[in-house]
Amino acid sequence: TVTTEDYNALTSSRALPYVWIVDTDKKTKTKNPDFKEEYLNVDTLIYVLNQVHPGIILNKLKISRDTLFTEIIDSEYLGERIGSSGAYAYIADVIINLTSVKNINFVKIEFEDGSHISPGTWSKKEFSDYVEVQ
């Protein structure tokens, strides 16, 4: 997961159009103070997620109804190297940010099944218990 400190370090050199900074340990999400509404689209958010998580490259396949279909071609880092909590933190980061886009309620991520995580479809509701903090 990207901590507030990590996020600040990343953004000190360039502003990233990220909606939420997610803390899976505390189950919180903090709105990016530099966020601008024009950044709120799937393509921009996927680009930023790929910058923040360079070992896991997410690709958009299509949007159908309220579901964003994506894939990770090389999922070895996600499935084998960052452990279960790291994989969960990545998924939380992706789903919370991408479901911030209007009319996106589900994100389906295809990738090779790993020791720590399996491909699937995640719902916005699965992370509704994350509390927004200032």
N, CA, C and O atoms as a GROMACS GRO file, in nm:
protein
  536
    1THR      N    1   0.084  -0.119   0.000
    1THR     CA    2   0.000   0.000   0.000
    1THR      C    3   0.088   0.125   0.000
    1THR      O    4   0.203   0.121   0.045
    2VAL      N    5   0.036   0.230  -0.049
    2VAL     CA    6   0.110   0.355  -0.052
    2VAL      C    7   0.074   0.431   0.075
    2VAL      O    8  -0.041   0.473   0.091
    3THR      N    9   0.169   0.449   0.163
    3THR     CA   10   0.144   0.526   0.284
    3THR      C   11   0.143   0.674   0.249
    3THR      O   12   0.185   0.714   0.141
    4THR      N   13   0.096   0.754   0.343
    4THR     CA   14   0.096   0.899   0.320
    4THR      C   15   0.237   0.948   0.297
    4THR      O   16   0.259   1.036   0.213
    5GLU      N   17   0.335   0.892   0.369
    5GLU     CA   18   0.475   0.932   0.352
    5GLU      C   19   0.525   0.894   0.213
    5GLU      O   20   0.592   0.974   0.146
    6ASP      N   21   0.492   0.771   0.168
    6ASP     CA   22   0.531   0.728   0.034
    6ASP      C   23   0.468   0.818  -0.072
    6ASP      O   24   0.533   0.859  -0.168
    7TYR      N   25   0.341   0.847  -0.051
    7TYR     CA   26   0.269   0.929  -0.148
    7TYR      C   27   0.333   1.068  -0.156
    7TYR      O   28   0.355   1.122  -0.265
    8ASN      N   29   0.363   1.126  -0.040
    8ASN     CA   30   0.425   1.260  -0.038
    8ASN      C   31   0.560   1.257  -0.107
    8ASN      O   32   0.596   1.352  -0.177
    9ALA      N   33   0.636   1.150  -0.088
    9ALA     CA   34   0.766   1.137  -0.155
    9ALA      C   35   0.747   1.126  -0.307
    9ALA      O   36   0.821   1.187  -0.384
   10LEU      N   37   0.649   1.049  -0.348
   10LEU     CA   38   0.622   1.034  -0.491
   10LEU      C   39   0.578   1.165  -0.555
   10LEU      O   40   0.618   1.197  -0.667
   11THR      N   41   0.496   1.239  -0.483
   11THR     CA   42   0.439   1.360  -0.542
   11THR      C   43   0.527   1.483  -0.524
   11THR      O   44   0.498   1.588  -0.580
   12SER      N   45   0.633   1.471  -0.447
   12SER     CA   46   0.719   1.588  -0.428
   12SER      C   47   0.787   1.628  -0.558
   12SER      O   48   0.814   1.747  -0.580
   13SER      N   49   0.817   1.530  -0.645
   13SER     CA   50   0.884   1.561  -0.770
   13SER      C   51   0.786   1.586  -0.884
   13SER      O   52   0.818   1.657  -0.980
   14ARG      N   53   0.666   1.528  -0.874
   14ARG     CA   54   0.565   1.551  -0.977
   14ARG      C   55   0.428   1.523  -0.916
   14ARG      O   56   0.413   1.433  -0.834
   15ALA      N   57   0.332   1.599  -0.958
   15ALA     CA   58   0.196   1.580  -0.905
   15ALA      C   59   0.131   1.461  -0.974
   15ALA      O   60   0.130   1.452  -1.097
   16LEU      N   61   0.078   1.370  -0.895
   16LEU     CA   62   0.008   1.254  -0.950
   16LEU      C   63  -0.142   1.274  -0.932
   16LEU      O   64  -0.187   1.311  -0.823
   17PRO      N   65  -0.220   1.251  -1.035
   17PRO     CA   66  -0.364   1.269  -1.025
   17PRO      C   67  -0.433   1.148  -0.961
   17PRO      O   68  -0.505   1.074  -1.028
   18TYR      N   69  -0.410   1.131  -0.834
   18TYR     CA   70  -0.458   1.018  -0.757
   18TYR      C   71  -0.578   1.064  -0.676
   18TYR      O   72  -0.574   1.174  -0.622
   19VAL      N   73  -0.684   0.984  -0.664
   19VAL     CA   74  -0.801   1.026  -0.587
   19VAL      C   75  -0.782   0.999  -0.438
   19VAL      O   76  -0.795   1.089  -0.356
   20TRP      N   77  -0.750   0.874  -0.405
   20TRP     CA   78  -0.743   0.832  -0.265
   20TRP      C   79  -0.606   0.774  -0.230
   20TRP      O   80  -0.545   0.702  -0.309
   21ILE      N   81  -0.559   0.808  -0.112
   21ILE     CA   82  -0.442   0.744  -0.052
   21ILE      C   83  -0.500   0.644   0.046
   21ILE      O   84  -0.564   0.682   0.144
   22VAL      N   85  -0.477   0.516   0.021
   22VAL     CA   86  -0.542   0.408   0.095
   22VAL      C   87  -0.448   0.350   0.198
   22VAL      O   88  -0.332   0.322   0.168
   23ASP      N   89  -0.497   0.332   0.321
   23ASP     CA   90  -0.422   0.268   0.428
   23ASP      C   91  -0.500   0.143   0.469
   23ASP      O   92  -0.599   0.152   0.541
   24THR      N   93  -0.453   0.026   0.423
   24THR     CA   94  -0.526  -0.098   0.451
   24THR      C   95  -0.515  -0.141   0.597
   24THR      O   96  -0.604  -0.208   0.648
   25ASP      N   97  -0.406  -0.104   0.665
   25ASP     CA   98  -0.393  -0.140   0.806
   25ASP      C   99  -0.499  -0.071   0.891
   25ASP      O  100  -0.558  -0.132   0.980
   26LYS      N  101  -0.522   0.056   0.863
   26LYS     CA  102  -0.619   0.135   0.941
   26LYS      C  103  -0.758   0.136   0.877
   26LYS      O  104  -0.853   0.188   0.935
   27LYS      N  105  -0.768   0.078   0.755
   27LYS     CA  106  -0.894   0.080   0.678
   27LYS      C  107  -0.944   0.224   0.661
   27LYS      O  108  -1.059   0.256   0.690
   28THR      N  109  -0.851   0.309   0.613
   28THR     CA  110  -0.886   0.448   0.588
   28THR      C  111  -0.848   0.487   0.446
   28THR      O  112  -0.767   0.422   0.380
   29LYS      N  113  -0.910   0.595   0.400
   29LYS     CA  114  -0.874   0.654   0.272
   29LYS      C  115  -0.873   0.805   0.291
   29LYS      O  116  -0.964   0.864   0.349
   30THR      N  117  -0.767   0.866   0.239
   30THR     CA  118  -0.749   1.010   0.251
   30THR      C  119  -0.754   1.070   0.112
   30THR      O  120  -0.682   1.027   0.022
   31LYS      N  121  -0.838   1.169   0.093
   31LYS     CA  122  -0.850   1.233  -0.038
   31LYS      C  123  -0.721   1.308  -0.069
   31LYS      O  124  -0.669   1.381   0.016
   32ASN      N  125  -0.671   1.291  -0.189
   32ASN     CA  126  -0.552   1.362  -0.235
   32ASN      C  127  -0.585   1.512  -0.238
   32ASN      O  128  -0.677   1.553  -0.309
   33PRO      N  129  -0.513   1.593  -0.162
   33PRO     CA  130  -0.544   1.737  -0.160
   33PRO      C  131  -0.521   1.807  -0.294
   33PRO      O  132  -0.576   1.914  -0.318
   34ASP      N  133  -0.441   1.747  -0.380
   34ASP     CA  134  -0.414   1.806  -0.512
   34ASP      C  135  -0.503   1.749  -0.621
   34ASP      O  136  -0.486   1.781  -0.739
   35PHE      N  137  -0.599   1.665  -0.584
   35PHE     CA  138  -0.685   1.602  -0.682
   35PHE      C  139  -0.770   1.705  -0.754
   35PHE      O  140  -0.822   1.799  -0.693
   36LYS      N  141  -0.784   1.686  -0.885
   36LYS     CA  142  -0.869   1.772  -0.966
   36LYS      C  143  -0.969   1.683  -1.040
   36LYS      O  144  -0.933   1.575  -1.086
   37GLU      N  145  -1.092   1.729  -1.052
   37GLU     CA  146  -1.198   1.650  -1.115
   37GLU      C  147  -1.162   1.601  -1.255
   37GLU      O  148  -1.205   1.493  -1.296
   38GLU      N  149  -1.084   1.680  -1.330
   38GLU     CA  150  -1.049   1.638  -1.466
   38GLU      C  151  -0.962   1.512  -1.467
   38GLU      O  152  -0.947   1.449  -1.572
   39TYR      N  153  -0.905   1.475  -1.352
   39TYR     CA  154  -0.826   1.353  -1.343
   39TYR      C  155  -0.914   1.230  -1.324
   39TYR      O  156  -0.865   1.117  -1.335
   40LEU      N  157  -1.042   1.250  -1.295
   40LEU     CA  158  -1.129   1.140  -1.257
   40LEU      C  159  -1.179   1.065  -1.381
   40LEU      O  160  -1.295   1.078  -1.421
   41ASN      N  161  -1.090   0.986  -1.439
   41ASN     CA  162  -1.126   0.897  -1.548
   41ASN      C  163  -1.038   0.773  -1.539
   41ASN      O  164  -0.929   0.776  -1.482
   42VAL      N  165  -1.086   0.666  -1.596
   42VAL     CA  166  -1.020   0.536  -1.585
   42VAL      C  167  -0.878   0.540  -1.639
   42VAL      O  168  -0.786   0.489  -1.574
   43ASP      N  169  -0.858   0.599  -1.756
   43ASP     CA  170  -0.726   0.596  -1.818
   43ASP      C  171  -0.621   0.669  -1.734
   43ASP      O  172  -0.510   0.620  -1.717
   44THR      N  173  -0.656   0.785  -1.683
   44THR     CA  174  -0.562   0.861  -1.599
   44THR      C  175  -0.532   0.786  -1.470
   44THR      O  176  -0.416   0.778  -1.428
   45LEU      N  177  -0.634   0.731  -1.408
   45LEU     CA  178  -0.612   0.659  -1.283
   45LEU      C  179  -0.529   0.533  -1.303
   45LEU      O  180  -0.443   0.502  -1.219
   46ILE      N  181  -0.551   0.460  -1.411
   46ILE     CA  182  -0.468   0.342  -1.437
   46ILE      C  183  -0.324   0.384  -1.460
   46ILE      O  184  -0.232   0.318  -1.410
   47TYR      N  185  -0.302   0.491  -1.534
   47TYR     CA  186  -0.166   0.542  -1.555
   47TYR      C  187  -0.098   0.570  -1.421
   47TYR      O  188   0.017   0.532  -1.400
   48VAL      N  189  -0.171   0.637  -1.332
   48VAL     CA  190  -0.114   0.671  -1.201
   48VAL      C  191  -0.090   0.547  -1.117
   48VAL      O  192   0.015   0.536  -1.052
   49LEU      N  193  -0.185   0.454  -1.116
   49LEU     CA  194  -0.166   0.330  -1.040
   49LEU      C  195  -0.041   0.257  -1.089
   49LEU      O  196   0.032   0.199  -1.009
   50ASN      N  197  -0.017   0.259  -1.219
   50ASN     CA  198   0.102   0.195  -1.274
   50ASN      C  199   0.230   0.269  -1.236
   50ASN      O  200   0.336   0.208  -1.228
   51GLN      N  201   0.222   0.400  -1.214
   51GLN     CA  202   0.338   0.477  -1.167
   51GLN      C  203   0.367   0.446  -1.021
   51GLN      O  204   0.483   0.431  -0.981
   52VAL      N  205   0.262   0.436  -0.941
   52VAL     CA  206   0.276   0.411  -0.798
   52VAL      C  207   0.318   0.266  -0.771
   52VAL      O  208   0.392   0.239  -0.676
   53HIS      N  209   0.273   0.175  -0.854
   53HIS     CA  210   0.303   0.032  -0.840
   53HIS      C  211   0.375  -0.016  -0.966
   53HIS      O  212   0.316  -0.089  -1.046
   54PRO      N  213   0.501   0.024  -0.987
   54PRO     CA  214   0.568  -0.006  -1.114
   54PRO      C  215   0.592  -0.156  -1.138
   54PRO      O  216   0.618  -0.194  -1.252
   55GLY      N  217   0.585  -0.238  -1.037
   55GLY     CA  218   0.604  -0.382  -1.055
   55GLY      C  219   0.478  -0.453  -1.101
   55GLY      O  220   0.481  -0.573  -1.130
   56ILE      N  221   0.366  -0.380  -1.106
   56ILE     CA  222   0.237  -0.439  -1.143
   56ILE      C  223   0.172  -0.346  -1.246
   56ILE      O  224   0.123  -0.239  -1.211
   57ILE      N  225   0.173  -0.387  -1.370
   57ILE     CA  226   0.120  -0.301  -1.476
   57ILE      C  227  -0.022  -0.347  -1.512
   57ILE      O  228  -0.042  -0.456  -1.566
   58LEU      N  229  -0.117  -0.262  -1.482
   58LEU     CA  230  -0.258  -0.287  -1.508
   58LEU      C  231  -0.295  -0.229  -1.644
   58LEU      O  232  -0.262  -0.114  -1.674
   59ASN      N  233  -0.363  -0.307  -1.726
   59ASN     CA  234  -0.407  -0.263  -1.858
   59ASN      C  235  -0.559  -0.264  -1.865
   59ASN      O  236  -0.623  -0.358  -1.820
   60LYS      N  237  -0.616  -0.158  -1.922
   60LYS     CA  238  -0.761  -0.153  -1.942
   60LYS      C  239  -0.795  -0.234  -2.067
   60LYS      O  240  -0.730  -0.220  -2.171
   61LEU      N  241  -0.896  -0.319  -2.054
   61LEU     CA  242  -0.945  -0.394  -2.169
   61LEU      C  243  -1.070  -0.327  -2.227
   61LEU      O  244  -1.076  -0.297  -2.346
   62LYS      N  245  -1.169  -0.305  -2.140
   62LYS     CA  246  -1.293  -0.241  -2.184
   62LYS      C  247  -1.377  -0.204  -2.063
   62LYS      O  248  -1.350  -0.246  -1.951
   63ILE      N  249  -1.480  -0.125  -2.089
   63ILE     CA  250  -1.582  -0.096  -1.988
   63ILE      C  251  -1.714  -0.145  -2.045
   63ILE      O  252  -1.748  -0.114  -2.159
   64SER      N  253  -1.786  -0.222  -1.965
   64SER     CA  254  -1.917  -0.271  -2.006
   64SER      C  255  -2.012  -0.251  -1.888
   64SER      O  256  -1.992  -0.305  -1.779
   65ARG      N  257  -2.116  -0.174  -1.913
   65ARG     CA  258  -2.213  -0.137  -1.809
   65ARG      C  259  -2.139  -0.072  -1.693
   65ARG      O  260  -2.078   0.034  -1.711
   66ASP      N  261  -2.143  -0.132  -1.574
   66ASP     CA  262  -2.077  -0.069  -1.459
   66ASP      C  263  -1.948  -0.142  -1.419
   66ASP      O  264  -1.902  -0.130  -1.305
   67THR      N  265  -1.891  -0.218  -1.514
   67THR     CA  266  -1.771  -0.298  -1.485
   67THR      C  267  -1.655  -0.255  -1.575
   67THR      O  268  -1.670  -0.243  -1.697
   68LEU      N  269  -1.541  -0.234  -1.512
   68LEU     CA  270  -1.416  -0.208  -1.583
   68LEU      C  271  -1.342  -0.341  -1.591
   68LEU      O  272  -1.315  -0.405  -1.489
   69PHE      N  273  -1.308  -0.383  -1.712
   69PHE     CA  274  -1.234  -0.507  -1.735
   69PHE      C  275  -1.087  -0.472  -1.757
   69PHE      O  276  -1.054  -0.388  -1.840
   70THR      N  277  -0.999  -0.538  -1.680
   70THR     CA  278  -0.856  -0.509  -1.687
   70THR      C  279  -0.777  -0.640  -1.687
   70THR      O  280  -0.832  -0.748  -1.666
   71GLU      N  281  -0.646  -0.626  -1.712
   71GLU     CA  282  -0.558  -0.742  -1.704
   71GLU      C  283  -0.420  -0.698  -1.656
   71GLU      O  284  -0.379  -0.583  -1.674
   72ILE      N  285  -0.352  -0.792  -1.594
   72ILE     CA  286  -0.212  -0.775  -1.556
   72ILE      C  287  -0.139  -0.888  -1.628
   72ILE      O  288  -0.156  -1.005  -1.593
   73ILE      N  289  -0.059  -0.854  -1.728
   73ILE     CA  290   0.006  -0.957  -1.809
   73ILE      C  291   0.114  -1.030  -1.730
   73ILE      O  292   0.122  -1.152  -1.734
   74ASP      N  293   0.198  -0.956  -1.658
   74ASP     CA  294   0.302  -1.016  -1.575
   74ASP      C  295   0.264  -0.995  -1.429
   74ASP      O  296   0.291  -0.889  -1.372
   75SER      N  297   0.202  -1.096  -1.370
   75SER     CA  298   0.151  -1.082  -1.233
   75SER      C  299   0.239  -1.152  -1.129
   75SER      O  300   0.196  -1.170  -1.015
   76GLU      N  301   0.359  -1.190  -1.166
   76GLU     CA  302   0.448  -1.262  -1.075
   76GLU      C  303   0.476  -1.180  -0.948
   76GLU      O  304   0.474  -1.235  -0.838
   77TYR      N  305   0.500  -1.052  -0.963
   77TYR     CA  306   0.527  -0.966  -0.846
   77TYR      C  307   0.405  -0.962  -0.755
   77TYR      O  308   0.418  -0.977  -0.633
   78LEU      N  309   0.288  -0.941  -0.813
   78LEU     CA  310   0.163  -0.935  -0.735
   78LEU      C  311   0.132  -1.069  -0.669
   78LEU      O  312   0.100  -1.073  -0.550
   79GLY      N  313   0.139  -1.176  -0.743
   79GLY     CA  314   0.095  -1.306  -0.692
   79GLY      C  315   0.194  -1.382  -0.609
   79GLY      O  316   0.156  -1.470  -0.531
   80GLU      N  317   0.325  -1.351  -0.625
   80GLU     CA  318   0.427  -1.432  -0.559
   80GLU      C  319   0.524  -1.356  -0.469
   80GLU      O  320   0.581  -1.415  -0.378
   81ARG      N  321   0.543  -1.227  -0.492
   81ARG     CA  322   0.654  -1.160  -0.425
   81ARG      C  323   0.616  -1.060  -0.316
   81ARG      O  324   0.701  -1.026  -0.233
   82ILE      N  325   0.492  -1.011  -0.313
   82ILE     CA  326   0.460  -0.908  -0.212
   82ILE      C  327   0.374  -0.961  -0.099
   82ILE      O  328   0.329  -0.883  -0.014
   83GLY      N  329   0.349  -1.090  -0.096
   83GLY     CA  330   0.275  -1.151   0.012
   83GLY      C  331   0.125  -1.122   0.003
   83GLY      O  332   0.080  -1.044  -0.081
   84SER      N  333   0.051  -1.187   0.090
   84SER     CA  334  -0.094  -1.173   0.090
   84SER      C  335  -0.137  -1.032   0.127
   84SER      O  336  -0.228  -0.976   0.064
   85SER      N  337  -0.073  -0.973   0.228
   85SER     CA  338  -0.114  -0.838   0.270
   85SER      C  339  -0.076  -0.734   0.164
   85SER      O  340  -0.149  -0.638   0.144
   86GLY      N  341   0.037  -0.753   0.097
   86GLY     CA  342   0.075  -0.662  -0.011
   86GLY      C  343  -0.019  -0.672  -0.129
   86GLY      O  344  -0.056  -0.571  -0.189
   87ALA      N  345  -0.058  -0.794  -0.163
   87ALA     CA  346  -0.152  -0.815  -0.273
   87ALA      C  347  -0.288  -0.754  -0.239
   87ALA      O  348  -0.350  -0.690  -0.324
   88TYR      N  349  -0.334  -0.774  -0.116
   88TYR     CA  350  -0.462  -0.717  -0.072
   88TYR      C  351  -0.455  -0.564  -0.076
   88TYR      O  352  -0.550  -0.498  -0.120
   89ALA      N  353  -0.343  -0.508  -0.032
   89ALA     CA  354  -0.327  -0.362  -0.032
   89ALA      C  355  -0.332  -0.308  -0.175
   89ALA      O  356  -0.392  -0.203  -0.199
   90TYR      N  357  -0.270  -0.378  -0.267
   90TYR     CA  358  -0.273  -0.336  -0.407
   90TYR      C  359  -0.416  -0.336  -0.459
   90TYR      O  360  -0.461  -0.239  -0.520
   91ILE      N  361  -0.488  -0.446  -0.434
   91ILE     CA  362  -0.626  -0.456  -0.481
   91ILE      C  363  -0.712  -0.346  -0.420
   91ILE      O  364  -0.792  -0.284  -0.489
   92ALA      N  365  -0.696  -0.322  -0.291
   92ALA     CA  366  -0.773  -0.215  -0.225
   92ALA      C  367  -0.744  -0.080  -0.291
   92ALA      O  368  -0.836  -0.002  -0.317
   93ASP      N  369  -0.617  -0.052  -0.318
   93ASP     CA  370  -0.577   0.073  -0.381
   93ASP      C  371  -0.642   0.086  -0.519
   93ASP      O  372  -0.697   0.192  -0.553
   94VAL      N  373  -0.636  -0.019  -0.597
   94VAL     CA  374  -0.692  -0.018  -0.733
   94VAL      C  375  -0.844  -0.001  -0.729
   94VAL      O  376  -0.898   0.085  -0.798
   95ILE      N  377  -0.911  -0.081  -0.649
   95ILE     CA  378  -1.057  -0.080  -0.649
   95ILE      C  379  -1.111   0.051  -0.592
   95ILE      O  380  -1.203   0.109  -0.649
   96ILE      N  381  -1.057   0.097  -0.482
   96ILE     CA  382  -1.106   0.222  -0.422
   96ILE      C  383  -1.087   0.339  -0.517
   96ILE      O  384  -1.176   0.424  -0.529
   97ASN      N  385  -0.974   0.345  -0.585
   97ASN     CA  386  -0.950   0.455  -0.678
   97ASN      C  387  -1.034   0.443  -0.805
   97ASN      O  388  -1.098   0.540  -0.846
   98LEU      N  389  -1.034   0.326  -0.868
   98LEU     CA  390  -1.105   0.312  -0.995
   98LEU      C  391  -1.257   0.319  -0.980
   98LEU      O  392  -1.326   0.365  -1.072
   99THR      N  393  -1.310   0.274  -0.867
   99THR     CA  394  -1.455   0.284  -0.848
   99THR      C  395  -1.497   0.424  -0.803
   99THR      O  396  -1.615   0.447  -0.777
  100SER      N  397  -1.403   0.515  -0.795
  100SER     CA  398  -1.436   0.656  -0.773
  100SER      C  399  -1.490   0.719  -0.901
  100SER      O  400  -1.555   0.823  -0.898
  101VAL      N  401  -1.461   0.654  -1.013
  101VAL     CA  402  -1.509   0.704  -1.143
  101VAL      C  403  -1.659   0.676  -1.152
  101VAL      O  404  -1.706   0.568  -1.119
  102LYS      N  405  -1.733   0.776  -1.197
  102LYS     CA  406  -1.878   0.764  -1.210
  102LYS      C  407  -1.914   0.641  -1.294
  102LYS      O  408  -1.855   0.615  -1.399
  103ASN      N  409  -2.012   0.567  -1.245
  103ASN     CA  410  -2.068   0.448  -1.312
  103ASN      C  411  -1.976   0.326  -1.314
  103ASN      O  412  -2.008   0.228  -1.380
  104ILE      N  413  -1.863   0.330  -1.243
  104ILE     CA  414  -1.779   0.210  -1.228
  104ILE      C  415  -1.802   0.155  -1.087
  104ILE      O  416  -1.760   0.216  -0.989
  105ASN      N  417  -1.868   0.040  -1.079
  105ASN     CA  418  -1.896  -0.024  -0.951
  105ASN      C  419  -1.818  -0.153  -0.929
  105ASN      O  420  -1.806  -0.202  -0.817
  106PHE      N  421  -1.765  -0.208  -1.040
  106PHE     CA  422  -1.690  -0.333  -1.033
  106PHE      C  423  -1.564  -0.321  -1.117
  106PHE      O  424  -1.563  -0.253  -1.220
  107VAL      N  425  -1.458  -0.388  -1.072
  107VAL     CA  426  -1.336  -0.397  -1.151
  107VAL      C  427  -1.298  -0.545  -1.158
  107VAL      O  428  -1.274  -0.609  -1.056
  108LYS      N  429  -1.294  -0.597  -1.280
  108LYS     CA  430  -1.251  -0.736  -1.304
  108LYS      C  431  -1.105  -0.730  -1.346
  108LYS      O  432  -1.070  -0.661  -1.441
  109ILE      N  433  -1.021  -0.804  -1.275
  109ILE     CA  434  -0.878  -0.807  -1.306
  109ILE      C  435  -0.839  -0.951  -1.341
  109ILE      O  436  -0.849  -1.041  -1.259
  110GLU      N  437  -0.794  -0.969  -1.465
  110GLU     CA  438  -0.746  -1.099  -1.511
  110GLU      C  439  -0.595  -1.104  -1.494
  110GLU      O  440  -0.524  -1.009  -1.531
  111PHE      N  441  -0.545  -1.212  -1.439
  111PHE     CA  442  -0.401  -1.236  -1.427
  111PHE      C  443  -0.381  -1.382  -1.391
  111PHE      O  444  -0.476  -1.453  -1.358
  112GLU      N  445  -0.257  -1.426  -1.397
  112GLU     CA  446  -0.226  -1.564  -1.362
  112GLU      C  447  -0.244  -1.584  -1.213
  112GLU      O  448  -0.196  -1.504  -1.133
  113ASP      N  449  -0.313  -1.690  -1.176
  113ASP     CA  450  -0.335  -1.723  -1.036
  113ASP      C  451  -0.201  -1.731  -0.963
  113ASP      O  452  -0.107  -1.791  -1.013
  114GLY      N  453  -0.194  -1.669  -0.845
  114GLY     CA  454  -0.069  -1.670  -0.769
  114GLY      C  455  -0.087  -1.733  -0.632
  114GLY      O  456  -0.198  -1.768  -0.592
  115SER      N  457   0.022  -1.746  -0.559
  115SER     CA  458   0.017  -1.802  -0.424
  115SER      C  459  -0.059  -1.713  -0.328
  115SER      O  460  -0.120  -1.761  -0.232
  116HIS      N  461  -0.056  -1.580  -0.353
  116HIS     CA  462  -0.113  -1.485  -0.258
  116HIS      C  463  -0.243  -1.421  -0.302
  116HIS      O  464  -0.311  -1.356  -0.223
  117ILE      N  465  -0.278  -1.438  -0.428
  117ILE     CA  466  -0.401  -1.376  -0.478
  117ILE      C  467  -0.445  -1.444  -0.607
  117ILE      O  468  -0.362  -1.495  -0.683
  118SER      N  469  -0.574  -1.443  -0.630
  118SER     CA  470  -0.631  -1.500  -0.752
  118SER      C  471  -0.704  -1.390  -0.829
  118SER      O  472  -0.748  -1.292  -0.770
  119PRO      N  473  -0.716  -1.407  -0.960
  119PRO     CA  474  -0.790  -1.308  -1.038
  119PRO      C  475  -0.937  -1.307  -0.995
  119PRO      O  476  -0.987  -1.403  -0.936
  120GLY      N  477  -1.004  -1.198  -1.025
  120GLY     CA  478  -1.144  -1.192  -0.989
  120GLY      C  479  -1.207  -1.058  -1.020
  120GLY      O  480  -1.148  -0.973  -1.086
  121THR      N  481  -1.327  -1.042  -0.971
  121THR     CA  482  -1.402  -0.918  -0.984
  121THR      C  483  -1.427  -0.864  -0.844
  121THR      O  484  -1.479  -0.935  -0.758
  122TRP      N  485  -1.390  -0.739  -0.824
  122TRP     CA  486  -1.408  -0.676  -0.695
  122TRP      C  487  -1.510  -0.564  -0.707
  122TRP      O  488  -1.517  -0.495  -0.809
  123SER      N  489  -1.587  -0.549  -0.603
  123SER     CA  490  -1.695  -0.450  -0.599
  123SER      C  491  -1.655  -0.329  -0.516
  123SER      O  492  -1.577  -0.340  -0.421
  124LYS      N  493  -1.709  -0.216  -0.552
  124LYS     CA  494  -1.694  -0.094  -0.473
  124LYS      C  495  -1.740  -0.121  -0.330
  124LYS      O  496  -1.680  -0.070  -0.235
  125LYS      N  497  -1.846  -0.200  -0.313
  125LYS     CA  498  -1.904  -0.227  -0.181
  125LYS      C  499  -1.809  -0.304  -0.089
  125LYS      O  500  -1.819  -0.294   0.033
  126GLU      N  501  -1.716  -0.382  -0.147
  126GLU     CA  502  -1.624  -0.460  -0.065
  126GLU      C  503  -1.530  -0.372   0.017
  126GLU      O  504  -1.471  -0.418   0.115
  127PHE      N  505  -1.518  -0.246  -0.021
  127PHE     CA  506  -1.428  -0.154   0.050
  127PHE      C  507  -1.506  -0.037   0.110
  127PHE      O  508  -1.449   0.067   0.141
  128SER      N  509  -1.637  -0.056   0.126
  128SER     CA  510  -1.722   0.051   0.180
  128SER      C  511  -1.698   0.076   0.328
  128SER      O  512  -1.743   0.177   0.382
  129ASP      N  513  -1.627  -0.015   0.396
  129ASP     CA  514  -1.597   0.003   0.538
  129ASP      C  515  -1.473   0.089   0.561
  129ASP      O  516  -1.438   0.117   0.675
  130TYR      N  517  -1.407   0.131   0.454
  130TYR     CA  518  -1.291   0.220   0.468
  130TYR      C  519  -1.342   0.360   0.502
  130TYR      O  520  -1.429   0.415   0.434
  131VAL      N  521  -1.287   0.416   0.608
  131VAL     CA  522  -1.333   0.546   0.658
  131VAL      C  523  -1.252   0.658   0.592
  131VAL      O  524  -1.130   0.650   0.582
  132GLU      N  525  -1.322   0.760   0.547
  132GLU     CA  526  -1.253   0.876   0.490
  132GLU      C  527  -1.199   0.963   0.603
  132GLU      O  528  -1.273   1.002   0.693
  133VAL      N  529  -1.070   0.994   0.596
  133VAL     CA  530  -1.006   1.080   0.696
  133VAL      C  531  -0.951   1.204   0.626
  133VAL      O  532  -0.924   1.204   0.506
  134GLN      N  533  -0.934   1.307   0.704
  134GLN     CA  534  -0.884   1.434   0.648
  134GLN      C  535  -0.734   1.440   0.659
  134GLN      O  536  -0.673   1.538   0.617
   0.00000   0.00000   0.00000
